[in-house]
Amino acid sequence: MKILEDPLFRRVRAHAATRIHYDGEIPSREERTESYREFYRLERMMIERYHRKGDTGLRVAETGAIVLDVLLSEIFDAAQKITKEEFSDCVDQVALIALGGYGRCELCPFSDIDILLLYPGKRKNARLDEFQEVFTQEILYPLWDLGFKVGHSSRNLKQALDEVVAESKSKNAMLESRFVCGNPTPFRKFLRKFRPLYHNRNPEEYIESQIESQRQRRRKSGDSIYMQEPDIKNGVGGLRDYQNALWMSRIKYDAEDLGTLVRKEILTQERADAFVESYSFLLKVRIELHFLANRATDVLTLERQPVIAKNLGYPQEGIFERVEAFMRDYYGHAKNILHTAHYVEDRILRRNLPIRSDHFGLREAIESRRHHPQRHIDGFTLQEGILTPDHDKIFEEDPLRLIRVFRIAQQHKAHLHIDLESLIEESYYLLIIDHPWPTPLQNCFRAILQEAGHVQPILAKMHELGVLGHLIPEFGRLTCLVQHEFFHRYTADIHTLDTILHLDEVFQKNERPFTGYLEAIRKTEHPTLLYLILLLHDIGKADGIKGHDWRGVIMAKPILEDMGISAAQQRQILFIIENHMEMARFWQKFDLDDPATIQSFADLTETKAQLSYLYTHTYCDARGTSESLWNSYKQSLHDMLYHRTLEVLESGQDAVEDEQEHRIMIEKDLLSRPIAQDLSKDELEAHFNLLPDRYFAHNSLEDVELHLRMVHDLLARIQSAESVGALAPIIDWQDNKEQGLSVVNVVTWDRAGLFYKLAGALSVCGMNILSTKAITRSDHIAIDTFYVVGPNGGLVEDLAIQNKFEEHVRSALIDGQDLLELIEKETKRFSSGFFSKTPAHLPVRLEPVVNVYHELSLKRTIIEVQATDNLGLLYNLSKIITDHQFDITFARIATENGIANDTFYIESIDQDMTIDNENLLGLRQALSEALQISSRKAS
């Protein structure tokens, strides 16, 4: 009756009367379909106008259901008139029932519609089956012609009842059933028989099964609200969580809305209103998504988030700021839906007895627990692993209990009763935060952060209930703050809590790599201090990502003073916050085989304790950003930088002296190996005399031995091959299974463009280059090493790919073939590999960035490039560098989420020419222009 009383229904019905209602002769189906299409087109425009002018999601969805009700009523009326003459005794018996979302009067623009044609329970004549088939066709064909996706069924009363008994999905659909048109009698009879089936027959068992289905659905959706591309309908905190709460309420209390939950004091009116408001917001977003996609879709993709934010009226000028504001609201509403749904689930099942005397007597609760052991701790009762308060004024008596309750739960591995959680949410404002904090508060919070291996769950619960943000407002500002940049794909608060989760793993797990990090931080005086560092490391992000490290230092200092942290510990904490991105930056961009790199990083870290904190912090931070961004190759680089820096800090030895000692050691060890007998003394001495000390610092004893044999083979080829054949390189392939990559060593005569031609040959074969080293002996023999993975990642074990690479190397180096055309041709073949468009791509075109500078601490000239990746990118960049008369001596190639972050060390080809700013300016300009062209093509 609600829809019938709606003025909008009367207006739409009046419109239908003039356009699609037929009193006389019924036109052909084609003619009727055109009329229906025009009617629905005009009404759809009206629905979109309501949406654009700012109506709530619930109202716009209801408008969609009203329009469809009118349309279906007219289609149903025409079907009755068409079939009446042939089936006069059947035509007035059928009822058209709306199911599911349509039954709730919630219809998004392109949602599926579910309908049931319900017939009486007993057949009145033998022609009913034939009538059902004909009548169903008359209903469905117009809907299909209009492009509706229809879920339909035709059932008599008995069939419908049998189905809801057999299938919970059908039961859920019928819980939201609604009469639309036709004969209401079959539906009334159905409801009378249906109610006992769901309300009187073990409702708890059904509710338990629904909750388990909820858990499974949430797990499939990543078990987190804060997915980078949330599913509005089925995701965690999505529309389904709200709808399930209503289903359970209907089963338990035979209630059709949240009003019953308020009357039963399951929810307060305020909480129920917020529940509806959040649901309406998600509906509004889903409606906008449908209009934008022009089809049914529920995934809020990164590409669409900026447009949706703009269309929903978010005023921020910057695209990222606008998206962040929109997604903050989205996550906030999803969080409210999930939290309220959990609350309803717990309270309806009464898995934990209520503690509020106004709806379940405190005396009764105590009596019901007498046969279970109890412990009374600081005004709380611990029983069966559940904490409950002794009364609901507990926090008014002592507000510091709002912190102590979490410490008690942590110590006893207890869960907070659902009513206790609600009481905390309602009471945390009672905790007045003085500056500095009172000593008991300092001690309690520090104790929480010192429970090694068990910190994250408690902090997460404190955050969920609002206490953590109240205690540390700077952290509270990170709540639901999404950072749409290349790597961070979770809100800033959840990212921080995830980093702490990974630190818990370091303390808990007795396996690599966790044991390595635990060994490192146990060398410090206060290993658990890292929990506090992680908690505060990103607080500067509340004002934006850029500069959040130094802003974080400014914001953290007064917090540490409030907590009563000693001056010595403050220095360590603030150092890590300011430099928490530096360790990853070093191994991502710089040559770790270069002692100058290690010395520079040692100078930065200063102490072994700070190195240990930074080492473990970097790992936890990276894993908390996205677990998929960490792999064995990055782990090996991270370990290498840590251990080599630790050696420098422990020995205090100068990098130059270390290079020379390392060279002497390798030369001595080499003389004791078989190669000393296989090669002449002159060859061995030449190799050591023709290469700088840094070559030996860059390479292991095994690498040097391999290169010596390859140089020997190259020189031997000169003696036997024609002059052209001598130009062919010596190539060696090795697999590094620990790092999950292959190592390609190439030894050949140096020549112009050698590096980019080798890189091009690898690219033609679809290989992804992770890192390179290049050095040339004084006699112009070049030794280039490439660390690569195959087109789909992993080792390059396919001999066909290896042979193909060698063929392309020969054609490029000997025949002078330009590989660019081949690279562009091969790009399509590998579009599903590293260079394919992934969901993690940014929703806007990335502007390429090129930096060319002298790194004084490393005594190197460095190029840094950030750009959208493509198969020929490295080839083009290295060719430009060569064309500007520079050699690439080292390159670190990194591609994440379709973004290339590449670093090159360069030297002048002419050793007598100095590298001045004018040379570098011209190189930078050329690289920038090339990347702009590449970026435009990619977009």
Buried (B, 14 or more C-beta within 10 A) or exposed (E): EEBEEBEBBEBBBEBBEEBBBBEEEBEEBEEBBEBBBEBBEEBBEBBBEBBBEEBBBBBBBBBBBBBBBBBBBBBBBBBBBBBEEEBEEBBEBBBBBBBBBBBBBBBBBBBBBBBBBBBBBEEEEEBBEEBBEBBBBBBBBBBEBBEBEEEBBBBBBBEBBEBBEEEBEBBBBBBBBBBBBBBEEBBEBBEEBBEEBBBEEEBEEBBBEBBEBBEEBBEEBBEBBBBBBBBBBBBBBBBBBBBBBBBBBBBBBEBEEBEBBBEBEBBEEEBBEBBBBBBBBBBBBBBBBBBEBEEBBBBBBBEBBBBBBBBBEBEBEEBBBBBBBBBBBBBBBBBBBBBBBBBBBBBBBEEBBBBBEEEBEBEEBBEEBEEEEEEEBBBBBBBEEBBBBBEBEBBEEEBBBBBBBBBBBBBBEBBBBBBBBBBBBBBBEBBEEEEBBEEEBBBBBBBBBBBBBBBBBBBBBBBBBBBBBBBBEBBBBBBBBBBBEBBBBBBBBBBBBBBBBBBBBBBEBEEEBBEBBBEBBEEBEBBBBBBBBBBBBBBBBBEBBEEBBEBBBEBBBEBBBBBBBEEEBBEBBBBBBBBBBBBBEBBBBBBBBBBBBBBBBBEBBEBBBBBBBBBBBBBBBBBBBBEEBBBBBBBBBBBBBBEBBBEBBEEEEEBBEBBBBBBEEBBEEBEEEEBEEEBEEEBBEBBBEBBEBBBBBBBEBEBBBBBBBBBBEBBEBEEEEEEEEBBBBBBBBBBBEEBBBBBBBBBBBBEEBBBBBBBBBBBBBBBBBBBBBBBBBEEEBBBBBBBBBBBEEEBBEEEEBBEBBBEBBBBBBBEEBEBBEBBBEBBEEBEEBBBEEEEBBBBBEBEBEBEBEEBEEBEBBBBBBBBBBBBBBBBBBBBBBBEBBBBBBBBBBBBBBBBBBBBBBBBBEEEEEEBEEEBBEEBBEBBBEBBBEBBEEBE
